[in-house]
Amino acid sequence: MPGAEFLDLPARTAKPRGTGITHVLDRGLPLEHCAGLLDAGGAYIDVWKFGWGISYLDPNLPAKLDLLARHRVLASPGGTLLEIAWAQGRAAAFLDWAGACGFPCVEVSAGTVSMSPGDKQELIRAAARRFIVLAEVGSKEPGARMTPGQWAEVTSRDLDAGATWVLAEGRASGTVGLYAPSGEVREDIVDALVAVTGPGLIVFEAPRETQQAWFVRRFGPDVNLANVAPGDGLGLETLRLGLRADTFTARTPGAPWAHKV
């Protein structure tokens, strides 16, 4: 039954978490579906991203934001929406709207419109005065391959500009940015990001279970993971705690993070 305590499990940070966050991607779920998912797995979800421009259109946005707040889940509009507002000269209006709606977080990205690094960092600074900022790093284009050094440089600058976390791009498909087209993790990029700041300030977009398991095995239960399906929050927690074959052996002595357990 829930609440059982007879197993030896890794220690986990508690909500509100700064590390070990699970960031989910809402593709337009009905309010009733959201309520059911949060009742089942809300304790294991930390950030709820309204993908793309969905928050701008969703008639149930106020009710969803209230529901998320009651479950202590941070809500964030998609970075694409802010990019479009910025491209139209309406970034300030977007931030006013997000604040009036009650969003505690915003995402600042530069994957849809042409935005210089300086413009992006200025936008981060403006947003950080009022919101928790997730700054996305990496390209959404399959053919655009940034070097690990470029990933590291942008990450450092975005954090210096005021971002709370950096989102490492993997898209909803898990086939670009951090990943090869096959979905395999590009370890050189991960190493470069972690060298800048450690894993605690990086949120790795990892939509596939195999990718989530890879990061848990590499960094332990309190790795930050994003673009998780809203219905997978509870399942991801079993990966974090070694309650699945994919990560159970990661808790053996000698694992890189075993001293944290």
C-alpha positions as CSV (number, residue, x, y, z in Angstrom):
1,M,0.0,0.0,0.0
2,P,1.2,3.6,-0.5
3,G,3.5,4.8,2.3
4,A,5.2,1.5,2.7
5,E,8.8,1.8,3.9
6,F,10.3,-1.7,3.9
7,L,12.7,-1.1,1.0
8,D,16.2,0.5,0.9
9,L,15.8,3.3,-1.6
10,P,17.9,6.3,-2.6
11,A,17.3,9.6,-0.7
12,R,15.3,12.1,-2.8
13,T,15.0,15.8,-2.6
14,A,11.5,17.0,-1.5
15,K,9.2,19.5,-3.1
16,P,9.8,22.4,-3.7
17,R,12.9,20.9,-5.3
18,G,15.9,22.7,-6.8
19,T,17.4,19.5,-8.1
20,G,15.9,16.2,-9.1
21,I,13.1,18.0,-10.9
22,T,10.7,16.4,-13.3
23,H,9.6,18.8,-16.0
24,V,6.6,17.6,-18.1
25,L,5.3,18.8,-21.5
26,D,1.6,19.4,-21.9
27,R,0.6,19.1,-25.5
28,G,-3.0,20.3,-24.9
29,L,-4.5,18.0,-22.3
30,P,-8.1,18.5,-21.2
31,L,-8.5,19.9,-17.7
32,E,-10.1,16.8,-16.4
33,H,-7.2,14.7,-17.7
34,C,-4.7,17.0,-16.0
35,A,-6.6,16.7,-12.7
36,G,-6.4,12.9,-12.8
37,L,-2.7,12.9,-13.7
38,L,-1.9,15.3,-10.9
39,D,-3.9,13.2,-8.4
40,A,-1.9,10.2,-9.4
41,G,1.6,11.6,-9.8
42,G,1.6,15.3,-8.8
43,A,3.9,14.6,-6.0
44,Y,6.6,13.7,-8.5
45,I,6.1,16.5,-11.0
46,D,7.8,19.9,-10.4
47,V,7.4,21.9,-13.6
48,W,4.5,21.8,-16.1
49,K,5.3,23.3,-19.5
50,F,2.4,24.3,-21.7
51,G,4.0,23.4,-25.1
52,W,4.4,25.9,-27.9
53,G,1.6,28.5,-27.9
54,I,-1.0,26.3,-26.2
55,S,-1.2,28.5,-23.1
56,Y,-2.2,31.4,-25.4
57,L,-5.2,29.4,-26.7
58,D,-6.3,27.2,-23.8
59,P,-9.7,28.3,-22.5
60,N,-9.1,26.4,-19.3
61,L,-5.8,28.1,-18.6
62,P,-6.9,29.8,-15.3
63,A,-8.3,26.6,-13.9
64,K,-5.2,24.6,-14.9
65,L,-2.9,27.1,-13.3
66,D,-5.0,27.0,-10.1
67,L,-4.8,23.2,-10.2
68,L,-1.1,23.2,-10.7
69,A,-0.5,25.6,-7.8
70,R,-2.6,23.4,-5.5
71,H,-0.3,20.5,-6.4
72,R,2.8,22.7,-5.9
73,V,3.8,22.3,-9.5
74,L,5.5,25.3,-11.3
75,A,3.7,26.3,-14.5
76,S,5.6,27.6,-17.5
77,P,4.5,28.8,-21.0
78,G,6.4,27.4,-23.9
79,G,9.5,29.2,-25.1
80,T,8.2,29.4,-28.6
81,L,5.4,31.7,-27.5
82,L,7.9,34.2,-26.0
83,E,10.1,34.0,-29.1
84,I,7.1,34.9,-31.3
85,A,6.2,37.8,-29.0
86,W,9.8,39.0,-29.1
87,A,9.9,38.8,-32.9
88,Q,6.8,41.0,-33.0
89,G,8.3,43.5,-30.5
90,R,5.9,42.4,-27.8
91,A,8.1,40.7,-25.3
92,A,7.2,43.1,-22.5
93,A,3.5,42.5,-23.2
94,F,4.1,38.8,-23.0
95,L,5.8,39.1,-19.6
96,D,3.0,41.3,-18.3
97,W,0.5,38.7,-19.6
98,A,2.4,35.8,-18.0
99,G,2.5,37.6,-14.7
100,A,-1.2,38.5,-14.8
101,C,-2.0,34.9,-15.5
102,G,0.0,33.7,-12.5
103,F,2.8,31.8,-14.2
104,P,5.8,31.5,-11.8
105,C,8.2,30.5,-14.6
106,V,8.9,31.4,-18.2
107,E,11.2,29.8,-20.7
108,V,13.6,31.8,-22.8
109,S,14.7,30.1,-26.0
110,A,16.1,31.0,-29.4
111,G,15.1,28.0,-31.5
112,T,12.3,29.3,-33.7
113,V,13.3,32.9,-34.5
114,S,16.6,34.5,-35.3
115,M,17.9,35.9,-32.0
116,S,21.4,37.0,-31.2
117,P,23.0,35.7,-28.0
118,G,23.0,39.2,-26.7
119,D,19.3,39.7,-27.3
120,K,18.6,36.3,-25.7
121,Q,20.5,37.2,-22.6
122,E,18.8,40.6,-22.4
123,L,15.5,38.8,-22.5
124,I,16.7,36.5,-19.7
125,R,17.6,39.5,-17.6
126,A,14.2,41.1,-18.1
127,A,12.3,37.9,-17.3
128,A,14.5,37.1,-14.3
129,R,13.3,40.2,-12.5
130,R,9.8,38.7,-12.2
131,F,10.0,35.0,-12.9
132,I,11.9,31.8,-12.5
133,V,13.7,31.5,-15.8
134,L,14.5,28.3,-17.8
135,A,16.9,29.2,-20.6
136,E,17.0,26.7,-23.4
137,V,20.3,25.9,-25.0
138,G,20.9,24.0,-28.3
139,S,19.3,23.9,-31.7
140,K,16.0,22.4,-32.8
141,E,17.3,21.8,-36.3
142,P,18.6,18.3,-37.0
143,G,21.3,19.6,-39.3
144,A,22.6,22.3,-36.9
145,R,25.3,20.7,-34.7
146,M,26.8,23.0,-32.1
147,T,30.1,22.0,-30.7
148,P,30.3,20.9,-27.1
149,G,32.3,24.1,-26.4
150,Q,29.5,26.2,-27.9
151,W,26.9,24.5,-25.7
152,A,29.1,25.2,-22.7
153,E,29.6,28.9,-23.6
154,V,25.9,29.6,-24.1
155,T,25.1,27.8,-20.9
156,S,27.5,29.9,-18.9
157,R,26.3,33.1,-20.4
158,D,22.6,32.3,-19.8
159,L,23.2,31.4,-16.2
160,D,25.2,34.6,-15.7
161,A,22.2,36.6,-17.2
162,G,19.9,35.2,-14.5
163,A,18.6,31.9,-15.6
164,T,17.7,29.6,-12.7
165,W,18.1,26.4,-14.9
166,V,19.3,25.7,-18.3
167,L,17.2,23.4,-20.5
168,A,19.4,21.2,-22.7
169,E,17.6,20.8,-26.0
170,G,16.4,17.4,-27.1
171,R,12.9,18.3,-28.4
172,A,9.8,16.2,-27.9
173,S,11.3,13.6,-30.2
174,G,14.6,13.0,-28.5
175,T,16.4,13.0,-31.8
176,V,18.2,16.4,-32.0
177,G,20.4,18.6,-29.8
178,L,21.6,16.3,-27.0
179,Y,20.9,13.3,-29.1
180,A,21.9,11.6,-32.3
181,P,19.1,10.9,-34.8
182,S,18.9,7.4,-33.4
183,G,18.1,8.9,-29.9
184,E,21.6,8.0,-28.5
185,V,22.9,10.5,-26.0
186,R,25.8,12.7,-27.2
187,E,28.0,12.2,-24.2
188,D,30.5,14.9,-25.3
189,I,27.8,17.5,-25.0
190,V,26.7,16.2,-21.6
191,D,30.3,16.3,-20.3
192,A,30.7,19.9,-21.6
193,L,27.5,21.1,-19.9
194,V,28.4,19.5,-16.6
195,A,31.9,20.9,-16.7
196,V,30.4,24.4,-16.7
197,T,28.2,24.1,-13.6
198,G,27.7,20.5,-12.5
199,P,24.4,18.7,-13.2
200,G,22.3,20.6,-10.7
201,L,21.5,23.6,-12.9
202,I,21.1,21.6,-16.1
203,V,17.7,20.2,-17.0
204,F,18.2,17.5,-19.6
205,E,15.3,17.1,-22.1
206,A,14.8,13.4,-22.2
207,P,11.4,12.3,-23.6
208,R,12.3,8.7,-24.1
209,E,12.5,6.2,-21.2
210,T,15.9,4.9,-22.4
211,Q,17.3,8.4,-22.3
212,Q,15.8,9.0,-18.8
213,A,17.4,5.8,-17.6
214,W,20.7,6.8,-19.0
215,F,20.8,10.1,-17.1
216,V,19.7,8.4,-13.9
217,R,22.4,5.8,-14.2
218,R,24.9,8.6,-14.9
219,F,23.9,11.2,-12.3
220,G,21.7,9.5,-9.8
221,P,18.1,10.0,-8.7
222,D,18.3,13.7,-8.4
223,V,19.2,14.5,-12.0
224,N,16.9,17.1,-13.6
225,L,14.8,15.8,-16.6
226,A,12.5,17.5,-19.0
227,N,10.0,16.9,-21.8
228,V,8.6,14.0,-19.9
229,A,5.0,13.0,-20.8
230,P,2.6,14.2,-18.0
231,G,1.4,10.7,-17.5
232,D,4.9,9.4,-17.0
233,G,5.8,11.3,-13.8
234,L,5.1,8.3,-11.5
235,G,6.9,5.9,-13.9
236,L,10.0,8.2,-14.0
237,E,10.1,8.2,-10.2
238,T,10.4,4.4,-10.3
239,L,13.5,4.9,-12.6
240,R,14.9,7.4,-10.2
241,L,14.5,5.1,-7.2
242,G,15.9,2.0,-8.8
243,L,12.5,0.3,-8.8
244,R,12.9,-0.9,-12.4
245,A,15.5,-3.2,-14.1
246,D,16.9,-0.2,-16.1
247,T,18.3,1.5,-13.0
248,F,18.3,-1.1,-10.2
249,T,21.9,-2.1,-10.8
250,A,23.0,1.6,-10.8
251,R,22.7,1.5,-7.0
252,T,25.4,-1.0,-6.6
253,P,28.6,0.0,-4.8
254,G,31.0,1.9,-7.0
255,A,28.3,3.8,-9.0
256,P,29.4,7.4,-9.6
257,W,26.7,8.8,-7.3
258,A,26.6,5.9,-4.8
259,H,27.9,8.1,-2.0
260,K,24.8,10.3,-2.3
261,V,22.4,7.4,-1.6
